[in-house]
């Protein structure tokens, strides 16, 4: 599925050409729609798409530019939206027949901010059922026999196949980083609370994050600048100025970054090829990567994550599923039942432990700029199962910013993502360290 023409442009390149009048938003959006029409019957990335509506948005943005009005950072750029974010012009069904036909009246805050920046909301991408494990129809564009991962499967596949330059998704366990790694694109899960989740599907207030997909690291910074910021409708956002991600990423680090190579207590779950590849990467980085073992207390973190996620999902989805349990998958029903069975004391213990893990990792960032670790256990599996999120769980539990970089290859040349984890609230520094790593390995 080779890219060509306008669809090969990054979002930054396309925005510059649109602002300069070299191309129009209508032309660029049409190229994306043509790409979708050509290949989405194989990839199945989109669940709701209205080409006429997308082109109407693009034409209105072109008229806006011709009239000399100020342009937003994403003016004329098509962005795909995971089907858990409310959209006033598209249904939002969260991958579940229980919500079939649900039409919101208002946009999610993330969608509103994209529109305000001039983005074309091109359509809604496939989510696994309630953003959990039961897969949708999306296939991996790198190899159609393989999964794209989940739950943000459609968003990752749409970007990887050149249908759109940018997409948004969400992560409660590994739903951004895993599909980005499997599909070979850049994925960012920012610090918990950096991007508003208002009017998107709530699985767990403690764990839910909004993230982004792109085909360049700079493009992730571009869209994050639009999305980040305080929102009174999301109590976990903070009234602080949004970081200047592009400026920070482009700057040279004051000193070469130092990485803590953290295998984590689940290292044995990585495939042998993944372990060997990352050991070789750490060796290649030499003094820039130091192997670090986490304290034994971290071994329970994965169980704590599961307790929080299951309990919160039982609270947030239990009523919906009760309206038609025969229309929910066995996977989601079993997980909700597990959450209902959790004792309140165990849940509160897990919440306290999550804060303890986060505090324990803070000291690591006094010495190291970022943690280096696999994004996934291996390459995308053959079949429909969405894969194992085990290398994402700890960083989601602690709310730390993470980025996956499509820098390595595994079995059959399939993508294998390098995951970097940064200190809470310092997402710009993490992106800068990631940019340094890209340049170092390219050199």
N, C-alpha and C positions, 0 to 999 in steps of 0.2 A: 504494500500500500504506500507507494512512494509519494512524497509531498511535492508539489510543484506550484508555480505561479504565486498568486497572492496569499494562498493558505500557508506558504512556507515562511511568511513574515512573522517575526515575533510581535507581540502586542505593542512594544515600544516602537519598533520600526513602523508598524502600521499606523500608530497614532501620529507619529511625526509626518508621515506621508499624507494622512488625512488633514492634519492641521495646516500643512503647506500647500494643499490643493493638488497634490500629485495624483491622488486617488480620492474617490468619494466613499463615504460610509456605505452607500448603497452598493457600490461595486465590491467592496470588501465583504459585506454581509452576503451578497449574492454568491461570491466565491465559496464562502463557508456553506451556504445552503446547497450549492451544487455538489460539494464534497459529501455532505450528509446524504443527499439523494443518491449519490453514486455508490456509497458503501454501507450505509446504516442498515440495510437489509441483511448484511452479514454480521455487523458488530452489535447492533441493537443497543446503542448508547442512549437514545432518546425515547422517552415515554410520552411526552406532549410536545408537539412542534406545530407551529402555524407560520409557514413561510410568508404569507401575506402580512401578518402582524409584524413579523421581524423586519420586513422591508419597509413597512409604514414607519416604524421607529427610525430606521436608517435614513429615510427621506426627510423626516422631520428634523433629524440632527444635521443633515446637509443644509437644510433651509436655515437652521439656526446659525450655522457657520457663515453662510452667504450674507446673512443680515448683520454680521460683524459682532455678534455677541461673544462673550468669553467662553472658552472651551474648557471642559473638565479634563481631568487626567486620562480618562478612558473614552474620550469622545469618539463615537463611531465604532467602538470595539465590541464585537459579539462576545458575550459571556454566557456559559451554560450554567444552569442552576439545579442542584440536586433536588429531587422531588420530595424533600422534607421541609423546604422553605416556602412559606406562603407567598403566593403571587396573585395579584388582582386580575391578571389577564390570562392565567393558566390555572388549571386544576392542580391541587396539591393532595396526593393520595398516599404518600409515604410507603409506596410499594405494597399496599395491603388492599385486598378486596373489601375489607371492612370500611374503608374510607373512599370507596369508588364514587366518583362524581363530586367529591368535596371541592367547592369553589370558594376560596377566601375572598373577603371584601377588601383586605388591605395587604400590602406587601410586608414581608419580613423586613426588619431594619437593614439587614445586609443587602437585600435587594433594593431597598429605597436608596441606600448610599451608592450602589452601582448606577442606578438610573440618574441620580444627581450628578455623578461624575461623567455622564454622557454615554454609558454603556448601552449596547443593544442587548436586551434580555431575549436571547434567541430561542430558548426553549427549556424544558425540564428534562433532566437526565434520570436514568433508572437508579433507584435505590433498592437495596435488598429490603425485604419485608420489615417495616418499622426500624430500618437501619440496624438490623441484627444479622444473623448468619444465613437465613434462608435465602438462596440466591434468586436473582432476577434473570432475564434472558441475555444480558450483556456478555459478549465474548471478548477475549484479549486480542486487540488488533495486531499484536506481534506474532500471534499464533492462535488461530481461531479455535483450536482444540483445547485451549487452556482458559482458566478463569482469569478475569481482570482483577480479582480480589473484591473485597467488599468492606463497608457497605456502600462507599461512594464509587461504585463500579462504573456507572455511566459517565460520570464526570471525568474520571481518569482516562477511560477509553476514548471519550470524545476529544480530549486534548492530544492523546498519544497518536490518534489516527488523523490529525490535522483537520478535524471538523470545526474546531474552535481554538483560539489561542489561549483562552482562560476559562476556568470553571471553578465553582466553589463546591465544597463538600463539608462533611462533619466527621468528627472522631470522638467516640466514647470508649473505644479500646484501641483498635488499629485501623480504623476505617478510612483514614487519609493516607497514612504512610505506607501501608501494605499495598493498596492498589497503585499508588505512585511508583513503588518499587517494581511491582509485577509488570506494569505497562511501560516502564522506562521513561518517566517524566519527573519533573521537579514537584515535590509536594511539601507544603509547610503546614504544620499544626502549631499555631502560635501559643504564647503563654495563655493559660486559662484566664478568661475575662478580658482579653485584649480586644476581641471582636464580639459584638452583641449577638445573642442567640434569640432575641425577641421575635416571636411569631414563627419560630421553627419548632419542629418536633422535639419535645423534651423527653429524653430517656433518663438522664441523671444530671441534676444541676451541678453536682460535684465533679462530674467527669466530662460533660459535653463541651466540645470545642468546635468552632467554625474554622475551616482551613481552606487552602487554595491549591490549585494545580496550574502548571504552566510548562512551557517547553524551554524556558531559560530561567536562571535564578533571578536576573534583574526583573523579569516579568512578575515573579512572585512578590518582589518588593513593591512594584508599581501597584498591584491590586491590593496589597495589604495596607498601603498608605490610604487608600480609599475606604477600606473596611474598618480599620482600627479606630477606636475612640469610645468615649463615654456614651451610654444610652440609659436614660432613667428607667426604661422598661426592662433592663437586664441588671439585676442587683449585684452581679459579680463584675461588671465593668467599673472602671475607676475614672473620676473626673480629672484626667491628666491629658496634656497635649499628646496627640498621636506622634509617634516617632517618625523621623525623616529616613525611611528605610533605604531609599535609592541613594541618597547622599552618603549614608553610613556604609552601605555595601561598596560603593565606588571608591571609598577612601582606603588608603593603605593602613594596615594595622600598625600601631606604634612599635610593636615588636612581632616577630613571627609567632603565630599562634602555637600553643602547646595543647596537645590532645591527650586525654586520658582514654586509653584503649580498654574499655570495660566489656568483658565477655558476658557478664551478668550470671546469676545462678542458673539460668536456663540454657547455658551454652551447649549442653549435651543435646538439646532439641534442634540445634542447627544441623543442617545436612553436612556430611564430611567435606564436600566441595566448598560450602560456605565457610566453614571453619578454616580450611586451608587458605582460601582466598583472602580472608581478613587477617590471618596471621602474616601472610605475605605482604599485605598492604601496610600493616604496622611496621614490619621490618623495613619496607621501602622508605617509610617516613623517618626512620631512624630516631634521632633524639627528639623529634617533634611529637612522637607518640610513645607514651609510657604505659605499659600494662598495669592496670589497677584492679584489685579485687574488692568487691563490696563487702561490708561486714556481714557476718552470718545472720544478723537480724533482718536482713533484706529478703531472706528466702521465703518469708510468708507474704510478701507484697502481692504476689499473683493471686493468692487466695483472698486477700483483703480486697483487691480490685473486684474480684468476682462477687464477693458479698455485697459490696456497695452497688455494683451495677445491677445485680439481680433484684435486690431489695427496692432500689429506686425505680426500676422498670416495672416491678409488680405494682408499685404505688401509682405510677404515671400511665401505665397501659392496661392495668387490670380491669378497669371499668369498660374500656373500649372492647377488649377481647370478650368480656362477659356478654356483650350484646350479640355475639355470633361466634362462639368458640369453634364451630365447625368450619369457619372460613379463615381461621388462623392456622399457621403451620404447627406441627407438633413441636418443632424446635422452640418457637417463641412461647407456646403454651407451657412447655416443660420449664423454661427459664423463669417465667412469671410465677409458676407454682413453687419453684425453688426459692424465689425471692420472698414469697408470702410466708414460707416456712422459717425464714431467718429470724432469730430472736433479736429484739431491740438492742440488748446488751452487746451482742456480737456485731451488729451494725455500727454501733457507736464506737466499739473497739477498733473496727476497721477504719472509721473516719479519723480517729485519733492517730492511728498508725500511719495513715497517709500523710498527715502533717509532720509526723516524726521522720518519715523517709525523706520528705522534702527538705526538712531542716538539716538532716544528715548529709544530703547532697550539696547543700550550700557551701560547706567548707571545701568541697572538691573544687569549686569554681574560684576559690581564692588562689589556687595554684594553676588551674587549667582553664583554657578558654572555652573548651567544649569537650563533651564525651563523644568518642567514636565507637560505634557499635553497629552490627547489622540492622537493616530495616526489617528483614524477614528471615525465616529459617532457610529459605532457598528461593529458587525461581518459581514462577507461577505454576501451580500444579495442573496437570491435565485433568479435564473434567469440569464439573460445575461447582464443587465445594470451594468456598471463598478463601481458604487458606488459614494458616495459624498466625494469630496476632501477637504471639508471646513476646516478641522483641519490641513491642510497642506499649504493653500494658503498664510497666513501671512508670514510664514518662507521662502517660496519660493520668495515672493515679496521682502523680505529684504535680501535675499542671505545668510542667516545664515545656519550653518551646523546642520543637524538633523540626528538622528538615531532612528529606531524603534526596540524595543526589544520584542520578543515573550514570555512575562512573565505572561500574564493573559489569562483567558478564559471567554467567554460569552455564549450566547444562544447555547445550544446543544454541549457545550464543544469546540466550534469553537474559533480559536485564536483571541485575542484582544491585539493589540500592544500598548506598552508604548513608547510614543515619548519623546525624550529629545532633547532640542534645546540649542546650545552652542554659544559662542561669535564668531564673524567672524574671520577667520584665525586661530582659536585655536581648530582645529578638534581633535588633539591628546588629549587635556584636556577633550573634550567631550567624547571621547571613554574611557578614564580613569574613568571618572565619571560614565559612563554606566557600566563599569566593576565592580565598587564598588557597584552600585545598584543591579546588578545581584547577587553578593556575599551576600549582605545584605539580600535580599529576600530569597535566598537559605538557609541562616542560620536560 
